[in-house]
């Protein structure tokens, strides 16, 4: 039976990617050169090297569910210098979720949401 889904996202520059995700609270748990594994509590995100990726044309995206206090998480990452997507400010969506969005250094859209 399937028990876990782990996203695999591209990276262009390893250090830039690790720095960005560490600002979001992820910790590096394995570095295999062209393949990285990070964790945030029980969540894992894996990264693979994709040096020819064109960030402005990237279609990679993931949705990360927040259990509680999305407002605090939103403020904390801004305090870390993480830029919020221009169209992704924190707001309640018509489908009842409180959401905001970021774009990582590799062009991946990260949407965060909490049930309202």
Secondary structure, DSSP 4 states (H G I P E B T S, - for coil): ------EEEEESSHHHHHHHHHHTT-EEEEE-SSEEEEEETTEEEEEEE-TT--GGG---EEEEE--S-HHHHHHHHHHTTPPPPTT--SEE-TTSEEEEEEE-TTS-EEEEEEE-
